[in-house]
Amino acid sequence: MINGIDCPNNIRSIKDALETLQGKWKLLILFALSAEPKRFKQISTEVKGISDKVLSNELKSLETNTLITRTAVDTYPPTVEYSITPHGQSLQKVVEELHLWGIEHRKVIMEK
C-alpha cells in the first residue's frame, strides 16, 4: 500500500493505460488531432516517420479504444476525417506534461 492506495489496483490501471497507448505513435497522433480534425494524409505529414500501414493500424486501435472517431465526409471524391473524442481529450494533460518533461529531459541529456 502506497499513500493509502492498493498497489495491485494502481498497477492494473497503469497497465491498462500503457496497453491502450503503447508504441511510439499513438500519443503523437492524438497530439496531431488535438487542434482540429484531419484527413489521413494530413496526419501522415504531421507525424513524421510513420508509414501509411502503421498509421492505419494505429488509427484503428485509437478508434477501437474510443479515443478518436472516423467520419466519412460527403465530398467528391469521398474523404475521411479523424477527430479526437472527449475521451481522447481527457489525455490532454498527460500529453502536455509529457511534452514539458521531454523538453526538460532533452536539456538534461544535452548538458551531459
N, C-alpha and C positions, 0 to 999 in steps of 0.2 A: 504494500500500500504506500503510495506517494501522495502527500498533501491530502490525505483522506480519500483518495480515489483508488479504486481497484485496478491494479496494473493489467491483468489479463483483458479487461474491457478496454482499457486505453490502447493496448497493443492491437486488439481486434479492429478498433475504429481507425487507427493509423494504417493498419494493413489494408483495410477496405479503401481508404483514400489513395494509398500508393498504388494499389491494383487498378483503380479507376484512372489514375493519371500517369501510369507507368510509361516509360520511354522518354525520349528527349523532345518529342514533337507536340504532345497534347497541350501543354501549357502555352507553348508558342502559338499554336493555332488559336487557342482561346484568347490570348493576348491580341492576336491579329483581328479577331472578330469583336473585340470589346468596344470599339468605337462605332462600328456600323456593320450591317450585313454585307457579305462579299460573295462573289462568284468563285468557283473552283480556281480558275487561273489567277485571280487576284490574290487568293490565299497562297497559291504556289509561288507567286512572285515575291510576296512579302516574307514568307517563311523560307528563307534561302537555304538550299541544300537538300530539301525534301523531294523525293521522287514522286511522280504522279500516283504510282501504285501505293506507296506508303501513305501519301496524303489521303487517298481514297479510303484506305483501311482505317486510318486514324479518325477521319470524319464519321465513318460508320460506327466506330466504337464510341465516340463522343455523343453521337445521336442515340445510340442504344442506352447510354447512361444519362440521357435527358439533359445533357449539358449544352447541346446545340439543336437547332431544328433545320431541316432541309425543306425548302419551299420552291416548288416549280412556279416560275413566273410566266404568265401568258404573253409571250413575245414571239416574234418570228426571227430567227429560229428560237425554239423554246430554250430558256435558260433556267438555271437552278441557283438559288441563293442560300447561303448558310448564315444563320444568325445565332447569337448566344441566347440561351433561355434565362429566365430569372434564377433558376437553379445554378446555371453556369456563372451568372453574375455574382452569385454568392462566393465565388472563389476570387473575386477582385482583390480583397485584402491580402490573400495568400500570394497572389501573383505580384502585387505591388511590393510586398515585403521581400519576396524572392528577388525582385528587381533591385531593390535597395541593398539587400545583402550581397548580391552579385557585384554591385559597384564597389562596395567596401572590400569584398574578398579580392577583387582584381587589384585594388590598391595595395593590399597587404602582400599579395604574391609578387607584384611588380617591384615592391620595395626590397624584396629578398635579394 
